[in-house]
Amino acid sequence: MPPFVSPTAYNSQKPPGTPVNPADIERVKLFQPFTQKSVTLHNHIGVSPMCMYSCVDGFINDFHVSHYGSFAIKGPGLIIIEAAGVVPEGRITPQDVGIWSDSHIDGLKRVVETIKAQGSVPGIQIAHAGRKASTSPPFLGDYVVGEADNGWPNHVVGPSKTPYADHYARPHALSVQEIKQTVQAFADAAVRADKAGIEVLEIHAAHGYLISSFYSGNSNKRTDEYGGSFENRIRFALEVVQAVRAVWPAQKPLWVRISCTDYVNPEPMGQNPDGWDIYQSIRLAKEFKRLGVDLVDCSSGGIMKGVKYPAAPMYQVQFAEAIRREAGIPTAAVGLIVEGEEAEEILQNGRADFILAGREFLRDSAFVLCAAQSLNVDINWPKQYSWAVKKARRHNISKQNVAKGANNDMKTIP
């Protein structure tokens, strides 16, 4: 226990987000425990990794403790800490979280301890931004950050020399030796994550960042062993997974987030064999399973400017469903899942094994509590808030009884 922290500050014995009534556990899958290897999440809802762009030199600070603590106290089974750069040049912005140095471990531990104290499980996403690096936080605009502002526009890398967009930095095409060094950087980051107490590790292989820019033919124009054929384009992704799995504890889950299509073909389930599509994603997921990946987090897009994305609720669930069915590996569903009923339907119908929500948690950190209410599940709240909840319940019951009495009186009026 950290110094100066009262034991009453902890909620790990009876985590928020767990059902009060055991019958609800049997009835509602969203609030059933989810176990992989030695790790058990107390429900099937997690917070997706979302960059906050609030660091200096990659160091986590008080903002992050407050930010992740606000989620943990309200019941998600899993909280995945935002993308952490495995090298300084692997950050999206100069303000991203870092995990390239042992000096980052202590700050990360603060967030890990905060999450665990409230009964949630801490995860982290390790990443390399590739050709989308050295850019501005989105709330400041969309531009390349120069060296005067701690950017590195002359050290942006990718599979090829093609920039993500005309106004982005022109990347240097990684040499084979540099690829091997980057693979090692991912493995070293995994070791640091374990030392910080992380329980679920996710490799970021989506959204046009380095790994996905290698496996997509829309961005990878190499002619060596890392480009051209499907087998060559996925080589870097498999080398990263293999290196990470070798050092990440065998009893802890390893997840990978991928983009399941680039939307060059506007039909989400359509083919784009020379680029990237769901069919290649299924093949990649089969390879991940062979190498010991425990779950594929199914997102999409991010590799190409100017493509159109579907604007429908749950638009990416079809990818999780297809990979789960065809590759035989657990999947997480993401993307515009904003209601408890939607999340429950996905799980009840076997379309995915876990639910990850992002922006909905930013809009409402109590998303888990709201989902429980919509599914008529009475769940535990943090004990510090429970007296208010109990009082509200008694008030509602009292009002209901008054209303019933009034109705009965009305029936007796001739």
C-alpha positions as CSV (number, residue, x, y, z in Angstrom):
1,M,0.0,0.0,0.0
2,P,1.4,3.4,-0.9
3,P,2.2,5.7,2.1
4,F,-0.5,8.0,3.4
5,V,-3.3,6.1,1.8
6,S,-6.1,4.9,4.1
7,P,-7.2,1.2,3.7
8,T,-10.7,2.6,3.3
9,A,-9.7,4.2,0.0
10,Y,-9.5,0.8,-1.7
11,N,-12.4,-1.0,-3.5
12,S,-10.5,-4.0,-4.8
13,Q,-12.3,-6.5,-2.4
14,K,-15.7,-5.7,-3.8
15,P,-15.0,-3.9,-7.1
16,P,-17.4,-1.4,-8.6
17,G,-19.1,-2.9,-11.6
18,T,-19.7,-6.3,-10.1
19,P,-23.4,-7.4,-9.7
20,V,-24.9,-7.4,-6.2
21,N,-27.4,-10.2,-7.1
22,P,-25.7,-13.5,-8.2
23,A,-28.7,-14.2,-10.5
24,D,-27.7,-11.2,-12.6
25,I,-24.3,-12.8,-13.2
26,E,-26.0,-15.8,-14.8
27,R,-28.4,-13.6,-16.8
28,V,-26.2,-10.8,-18.2
29,K,-22.9,-11.7,-19.9
30,L,-21.6,-8.2,-19.8
31,F,-21.3,-8.4,-16.1
32,Q,-19.8,-11.9,-15.9
33,P,-16.1,-12.3,-15.1
34,F,-13.7,-12.7,-18.0
35,T,-10.6,-14.8,-17.5
36,Q,-7.6,-15.3,-19.6
37,K,-4.7,-17.2,-18.2
38,S,-4.0,-15.9,-14.7
39,V,-5.9,-12.7,-15.1
40,T,-9.6,-12.3,-14.3
41,L,-11.5,-9.2,-15.2
42,H,-14.6,-8.7,-13.1
43,N,-16.8,-7.9,-16.1
44,H,-16.6,-7.8,-19.9
45,I,-16.2,-4.0,-20.3
46,G,-12.9,-2.3,-20.8
47,V,-11.5,1.2,-21.6
48,S,-9.8,1.4,-24.9
49,P,-6.4,3.0,-25.1
50,M,-6.8,6.7,-25.9
51,C,-4.0,9.2,-26.2
52,M,-4.2,12.2,-23.9
53,Y,-1.2,14.1,-25.2
54,S,-0.2,15.3,-21.8
55,C,3.3,14.2,-21.1
56,V,6.8,15.7,-21.1
57,D,9.5,13.4,-22.4
58,G,7.1,10.4,-22.1
59,F,6.6,10.7,-18.3
60,I,3.2,10.1,-16.8
61,N,2.1,12.8,-14.3
62,D,-0.7,13.7,-12.0
63,F,-3.2,14.2,-14.8
64,H,-2.9,10.6,-15.8
65,V,-3.4,9.4,-12.2
66,S,-6.6,11.4,-12.1
67,H,-7.7,10.5,-15.6
68,Y,-7.4,6.7,-15.2
69,G,-8.5,6.8,-11.6
70,S,-11.8,8.4,-12.7
71,F,-12.5,5.3,-14.8
72,A,-11.3,2.8,-12.3
73,I,-13.6,4.0,-9.5
74,K,-16.6,3.4,-11.7
75,G,-16.3,-0.2,-12.6
76,P,-14.6,-1.3,-15.9
77,G,-13.0,-4.7,-15.7
78,L,-10.0,-3.5,-17.7
79,I,-8.3,-0.2,-18.4
80,I,-5.8,-0.1,-21.2
81,I,-3.4,2.8,-20.7
82,E,-2.8,4.9,-23.8
83,A,-0.3,4.1,-26.5
84,A,3.3,4.3,-25.1
85,G,6.1,4.9,-27.5
86,V,8.7,2.1,-27.6
87,V,11.3,4.7,-28.8
88,P,11.2,8.5,-28.6
89,E,10.6,8.7,-32.4
90,G,7.8,6.2,-32.1
91,R,5.4,8.7,-30.5
92,I,2.6,10.3,-32.4
93,T,3.2,13.6,-30.7
94,P,5.9,15.0,-28.4
95,Q,3.3,14.8,-25.6
96,D,2.7,11.0,-25.8
97,V,3.4,8.5,-23.0
98,G,6.8,6.8,-23.3
99,I,8.1,3.4,-22.3
100,W,11.5,3.4,-24.0
101,S,13.4,4.0,-20.8
102,D,13.5,2.3,-17.4
103,S,13.0,5.8,-15.9
104,H,9.4,5.6,-17.2
105,I,8.5,2.7,-14.9
106,D,7.9,4.5,-11.7
107,G,5.4,6.9,-13.1
108,L,3.6,4.1,-14.8
109,K,3.5,2.3,-11.5
110,R,1.5,5.2,-10.0
111,V,-1.3,4.7,-12.5
112,V,-1.1,0.9,-12.2
113,E,-1.5,1.1,-8.4
114,T,-4.4,3.5,-8.7
115,I,-6.3,1.2,-11.1
116,K,-5.7,-1.9,-9.1
117,A,-6.7,-0.2,-5.8
118,Q,-10.3,0.1,-7.3
119,G,-10.5,-3.5,-8.5
120,S,-9.9,-2.9,-12.2
121,V,-7.1,-4.6,-14.1
122,P,-4.4,-2.4,-15.7
123,G,-3.3,-2.9,-19.3
124,I,-1.1,-0.8,-21.6
125,Q,-0.7,-0.5,-25.4
126,I,2.9,-0.4,-26.7
127,A,3.3,1.4,-30.0
128,H,5.4,3.0,-32.7
129,A,3.7,5.7,-34.7
130,G,5.8,5.2,-37.9
131,R,5.1,7.7,-40.6
132,K,2.4,9.4,-38.5
133,A,4.9,10.5,-35.9
134,S,6.0,14.0,-34.9
135,T,2.6,15.5,-35.4
136,S,0.4,17.8,-33.3
137,P,-2.1,16.8,-30.7
138,P,-5.5,16.8,-32.5
139,F,-7.0,19.5,-30.3
140,L,-4.2,21.8,-31.5
141,G,-4.6,21.1,-35.2
142,D,-3.2,18.7,-37.8
143,Y,0.4,19.6,-38.6
144,V,4.0,18.4,-38.4
145,V,5.8,19.5,-35.2
146,G,9.2,20.9,-35.9
147,E,12.4,20.5,-34.0
148,A,12.0,23.9,-32.3
149,D,8.9,22.4,-30.6
150,N,10.5,19.1,-29.7
151,G,9.4,17.3,-32.8
152,W,11.6,15.1,-35.1
153,P,10.3,15.6,-38.6
154,N,13.7,14.5,-40.1
155,H,13.6,11.2,-38.2
156,V,10.2,9.9,-39.1
157,V,10.3,6.3,-40.4
158,G,8.1,3.9,-42.3
159,P,8.2,0.8,-44.5
160,S,8.7,3.1,-47.5
161,K,9.3,6.7,-48.3
162,T,5.6,7.5,-49.0
163,P,4.2,10.0,-46.4
164,Y,0.8,9.4,-44.8
165,A,-0.4,12.7,-46.3
166,D,1.1,15.6,-48.3
167,H,1.5,17.7,-45.2
168,Y,3.1,15.0,-43.1
169,A,6.8,14.3,-42.8
170,R,8.4,12.2,-45.5
171,P,9.5,9.1,-43.8
172,H,12.8,7.3,-44.0
173,A,12.4,3.7,-45.1
174,L,13.6,1.5,-42.4
175,S,16.6,-0.8,-43.2
176,V,16.5,-4.4,-42.2
177,Q,18.9,-3.7,-39.3
178,E,16.6,-0.8,-38.1
179,I,13.6,-3.2,-38.3
180,K,15.4,-5.7,-36.1
181,Q,16.2,-2.8,-33.6
182,T,12.6,-1.8,-33.6
183,V,11.5,-5.4,-32.9
184,Q,13.8,-5.4,-29.9
185,A,12.4,-2.1,-28.7
186,F,9.0,-3.6,-28.5
187,A,10.3,-6.5,-26.5
188,D,12.2,-4.2,-24.1
189,A,9.0,-2.2,-23.7
190,A,7.1,-5.3,-22.7
191,V,9.7,-6.1,-20.0
192,R,9.2,-2.6,-18.6
193,A,5.4,-3.0,-18.6
194,D,5.7,-6.1,-16.6
195,K,8.0,-4.4,-14.1
196,A,5.4,-1.7,-13.7
197,G,2.7,-4.2,-12.8
198,I,0.8,-4.3,-16.1
199,E,-1.4,-7.4,-16.3
200,V,-2.6,-7.2,-20.0
201,L,-0.3,-6.1,-22.8
202,E,-1.6,-4.9,-26.1
203,I,0.6,-4.4,-29.2
204,H,-0.7,-1.5,-31.3
205,A,-0.7,-2.9,-34.9
206,A,-3.6,-0.7,-36.2
207,H,-4.6,2.7,-37.5
208,G,-1.7,3.3,-40.0
209,Y,1.0,3.3,-37.4
210,L,4.2,1.5,-38.0
211,I,3.2,-2.2,-37.8
212,S,0.0,-1.7,-39.8
213,S,1.8,0.4,-42.4
214,F,4.0,-2.7,-43.0
215,Y,1.3,-5.2,-43.4
216,S,-0.9,-3.0,-45.7
217,G,0.1,-3.0,-49.4
218,N,-1.4,0.5,-49.6
219,S,1.5,1.9,-47.6
220,N,4.2,-0.8,-48.0
221,K,6.0,-0.5,-51.3
222,R,9.1,-2.5,-50.3
223,T,10.6,-5.1,-52.6
224,D,12.7,-7.0,-50.0
225,E,11.6,-9.7,-47.6
226,Y,9.4,-7.2,-45.8
227,G,7.3,-6.2,-48.8
228,G,5.3,-7.5,-51.7
229,S,3.5,-10.7,-50.8
230,F,1.2,-11.1,-47.9
231,E,3.7,-13.3,-46.2
232,N,6.4,-10.6,-46.5
233,R,4.2,-7.7,-45.5
234,I,3.1,-9.5,-42.2
235,R,6.7,-10.5,-41.4
236,F,7.4,-7.4,-39.2
237,A,4.2,-7.9,-37.3
238,L,4.9,-11.5,-36.6
239,E,8.5,-10.7,-35.5
240,V,7.2,-8.2,-33.0
241,V,4.6,-10.6,-31.6
242,Q,7.2,-13.4,-31.3
243,A,9.7,-11.2,-29.6
244,V,7.2,-9.8,-27.2
245,R,5.6,-13.1,-26.4
246,A,9.1,-14.5,-25.5
247,V,9.6,-11.9,-22.8
248,W,6.0,-11.2,-21.6
249,P,5.1,-13.6,-18.8
250,A,3.4,-16.7,-20.0
251,Q,0.7,-16.4,-17.4
252,K,-0.3,-12.9,-18.6
253,P,-2.5,-12.2,-21.7
254,L,-1.1,-10.7,-24.8
255,W,-3.5,-8.8,-27.1
256,V,-3.0,-7.2,-30.5
257,R,-5.0,-4.4,-32.0
258,I,-5.3,-4.5,-35.8
259,S,-7.0,-2.5,-38.5
260,C,-9.2,-5.1,-40.3
261,T,-9.6,-3.1,-43.5
262,D,-8.2,0.1,-45.0
263,Y,-11.5,1.1,-46.6
264,V,-9.9,1.5,-50.0
265,N,-12.7,-0.8,-51.0
266,P,-15.7,1.1,-49.6
267,E,-17.5,-2.1,-48.8
268,P,-16.2,-2.9,-45.3
269,M,-16.2,-6.7,-45.9
270,G,-15.0,-6.3,-49.5
271,Q,-11.7,-7.4,-50.9
272,N,-8.5,-5.3,-51.4
273,P,-5.9,-8.1,-51.9
274,D,-3.0,-5.8,-52.8
275,G,-3.8,-3.5,-49.9
276,W,-5.5,-4.7,-46.7
277,D,-8.9,-6.3,-46.0
278,I,-10.8,-8.5,-43.6
279,Y,-9.7,-11.6,-45.4
280,Q,-6.0,-10.9,-44.9
281,S,-6.9,-9.9,-41.3
282,I,-8.3,-13.3,-40.7
283,R,-5.1,-14.9,-42.1
284,L,-3.0,-12.7,-39.9
285,A,-5.1,-13.5,-36.8
286,K,-4.5,-17.2,-37.4
287,E,-0.7,-16.5,-37.3
288,F,-1.1,-14.5,-34.2
289,K,-2.9,-17.4,-32.5
290,R,-0.1,-19.7,-33.5
291,L,2.4,-17.4,-31.9
292,G,0.5,-17.2,-28.6
293,V,-1.6,-14.1,-28.9
294,D,-4.7,-14.4,-26.6
295,L,-7.1,-11.9,-28.2
296,V,-7.3,-9.7,-31.3
297,D,-8.7,-6.2,-30.8
298,C,-10.6,-5.5,-34.0
299,S,-10.5,-1.9,-35.2
300,S,-10.1,-0.5,-38.8
301,G,-8.8,2.2,-41.0
302,G,-6.2,4.9,-40.4
303,I,-3.8,4.0,-43.2
304,M,-5.2,6.2,-46.0
305,K,-6.3,9.8,-46.2
306,G,-9.6,10.5,-48.0
307,V,-11.4,7.2,-47.5
308,K,-14.9,7.1,-46.2
309,Y,-15.8,5.4,-43.0
310,P,-19.2,3.9,-42.1
311,A,-21.1,6.1,-39.7
312,A,-23.3,3.4,-38.2
313,P,-23.3,2.2,-34.5
314,M,-21.2,-0.9,-33.9
315,Y,-19.8,-0.7,-37.5
316,Q,-16.7,-2.6,-36.6
317,V,-18.4,-5.5,-34.8
318,Q,-18.6,-7.4,-38.0
319,F,-14.8,-7.7,-38.1
320,A,-14.6,-9.1,-34.6
321,E,-17.3,-11.6,-35.5
322,A,-15.6,-12.7,-38.7
323,I,-12.1,-13.1,-37.1
324,R,-13.6,-14.9,-34.0
325,R,-15.4,-17.3,-36.3
326,E,-12.8,-17.9,-39.0
327,A,-9.6,-17.7,-37.0
328,G,-10.8,-19.3,-33.8
329,I,-9.3,-16.7,-31.6
330,P,-11.0,-14.5,-29.0
331,T,-11.8,-11.0,-30.2
332,A,-12.7,-7.6,-28.7
333,A,-15.4,-5.5,-30.4
334,V,-14.9,-1.7,-30.6
335,G,-16.4,1.3,-32.4
336,L,-19.5,3.3,-31.5
337,I,-20.7,0.9,-28.9
338,V,-22.6,3.4,-26.7
339,E,-25.4,1.5,-25.0
340,G,-25.4,-1.4,-22.5
341,E,-28.0,-3.2,-24.7
342,E,-25.6,-3.1,-27.7
343,A,-22.7,-4.5,-25.7
344,E,-24.9,-7.3,-24.3
345,E,-26.3,-8.2,-27.7
346,I,-22.7,-8.6,-29.1
347,L,-21.8,-11.0,-26.3
348,Q,-25.0,-12.9,-26.2
349,N,-24.9,-13.6,-29.9
350,G,-21.2,-14.7,-29.9
351,R,-20.0,-11.8,-32.1
352,A,-17.1,-11.0,-29.8
353,D,-15.6,-12.1,-26.4
354,F,-15.0,-8.7,-24.9
355,I,-16.2,-5.1,-25.3
356,L,-13.9,-2.1,-25.5
357,A,-15.3,1.5,-25.4
358,G,-13.3,4.6,-25.9
359,R,-15.0,8.0,-26.5
360,E,-18.1,6.9,-24.6
361,F,-15.9,6.7,-21.4
362,L,-14.6,10.2,-22.1
363,R,-18.2,11.5,-22.5
364,D,-19.3,9.6,-19.4
365,S,-16.8,7.9,-17.1
366,A,-19.7,6.1,-15.5
367,F,-20.5,4.2,-18.7
368,V,-20.3,0.9,-16.8
369,L,-22.8,2.0,-14.2
370,C,-25.1,3.4,-16.9
371,A,-24.9,0.1,-18.8
372,A,-25.9,-1.8,-15.7
373,Q,-28.9,0.4,-15.2
374,S,-30.0,0.0,-18.8
375,L,-29.7,-3.8,-18.4
376,N,-31.5,-3.8,-15.0
377,V,-28.5,-5.0,-13.1
378,D,-27.9,-3.9,-9.6
379,I,-24.2,-3.5,-9.3
380,N,-21.7,-2.5,-6.6
381,W,-20.7,1.1,-6.6
382,P,-17.5,2.4,-4.9
383,K,-18.2,2.2,-1.2
384,Q,-17.4,5.9,-0.8
385,Y,-20.5,6.6,-3.0
386,S,-22.7,3.7,-2.0
387,W,-24.5,5.6,0.8
388,A,-25.9,8.0,-1.8
389,V,-26.9,5.2,-4.1
390,K,-28.7,3.3,-1.2
391,K,-30.4,6.5,-0.2
392,A,-31.6,7.1,-3.8
393,R,-32.9,3.5,-3.9
394,R,-34.8,3.9,-0.7
395,H,-36.3,7.2,-2.0
396,N,-37.3,5.5,-5.3
397,I,-38.9,2.6,-3.5
398,S,-40.7,5.0,-1.2
399,K,-42.1,6.9,-4.2
400,Q,-43.1,3.7,-5.9
401,N,-45.0,2.6,-2.7
402,V,-46.7,6.0,-2.5
403,A,-47.7,5.7,-6.2
404,K,-49.1,2.2,-5.6
405,G,-51.1,3.4,-2.6
406,A,-52.5,6.3,-4.6
407,N,-53.6,3.9,-7.4
408,N,-55.3,1.6,-4.9
409,D,-57.1,4.6,-3.4
410,M,-58.3,5.6,-6.8
411,K,-59.7,2.2,-7.4
412,T,-62.0,2.6,-4.3
413,I,-63.5,5.8,-5.5
414,P,-67.1,5.1,-6.8
